[in-house]
Amino acid sequence: MDLQDFVLLNETGRVIDVFGQTAKVQVSTLEGIFTINGKCRDGVLHVGDFVKVGLVIANNTYLVEKI
């Protein structure tokens, strides 16, 4: 894990695009605005959904949980 992973952990983001089982999520923090890929295990994500960022599973891809 690098610094970005710790900054994003447990932050809230908004889904801005969905392709297959992966969603593009925009997260705003005090350190800046990040665009990451998110995978949700327990449901289908739609544009506009809010998610909580979890652990990194691959390069710039994180587990996300719909809130």
C-alpha positions as CSV (number, residue, x, y, z in Angstrom):
1,M,0.0,0.0,0.0
2,D,1.2,3.5,-0.7
3,L,0.1,6.9,0.7
4,Q,-2.8,7.2,-1.8
5,D,-4.2,4.0,-0.5
6,F,-4.3,5.2,3.1
7,V,-5.7,8.6,2.0
8,L,-8.6,7.0,0.2
9,L,-9.4,4.3,2.8
10,N,-12.9,4.8,4.2
11,E,-13.5,7.9,2.1
12,T,-16.8,8.5,0.4
13,G,-16.9,8.8,-3.4
14,R,-19.4,9.1,-6.2
15,V,-19.8,6.8,-9.2
16,I,-19.3,8.7,-12.4
17,D,-19.2,5.8,-14.9
18,V,-19.9,2.1,-15.0
19,F,-18.4,-0.5,-17.3
20,G,-19.3,-4.2,-16.5
21,Q,-18.6,-5.0,-12.9
22,T,-16.2,-2.1,-12.5
23,A,-17.2,1.5,-11.7
24,K,-15.2,4.7,-12.1
25,V,-15.4,6.6,-8.8
26,Q,-14.5,10.2,-8.0
27,V,-13.2,10.8,-4.5
28,S,-12.6,14.3,-3.1
29,T,-10.2,14.5,-0.1
30,L,-8.1,17.3,1.5
31,E,-5.2,16.0,-0.6
32,G,-7.1,16.4,-3.9
33,I,-9.5,14.8,-6.2
34,F,-8.8,11.2,-7.2
35,T,-10.5,9.0,-9.9
36,I,-10.3,5.3,-9.1
37,N,-11.7,2.1,-10.3
38,G,-14.1,0.4,-7.8
39,K,-15.5,-3.1,-7.6
40,C,-18.5,-3.9,-5.5
41,R,-19.1,-7.4,-4.2
42,D,-22.6,-7.1,-2.9
43,G,-24.5,-5.2,-5.6
44,V,-24.8,-3.4,-8.9
45,L,-23.5,0.2,-9.0
46,H,-25.1,2.9,-11.0
47,V,-24.0,6.4,-12.0
48,G,-24.7,8.8,-9.2
49,D,-24.4,6.2,-6.4
50,F,-22.3,7.0,-3.3
51,V,-19.7,4.5,-2.2
52,K,-17.3,4.0,0.6
53,V,-13.7,3.1,-0.5
54,G,-12.1,0.0,1.0
55,L,-8.9,-1.9,0.5
56,V,-6.9,-1.8,-2.7
57,I,-7.1,-5.0,-4.8
58,A,-5.0,-4.1,-7.8
59,N,-3.3,-1.0,-9.3
60,N,-5.8,1.8,-8.8
61,T,-8.7,-0.6,-8.2
62,Y,-10.4,-0.7,-4.8
63,L,-13.2,-2.6,-3.2
64,V,-16.1,-0.3,-2.7
65,E,-19.3,-0.6,-0.7
66,K,-22.5,1.1,-1.7
67,I,-24.0,3.5,1.0
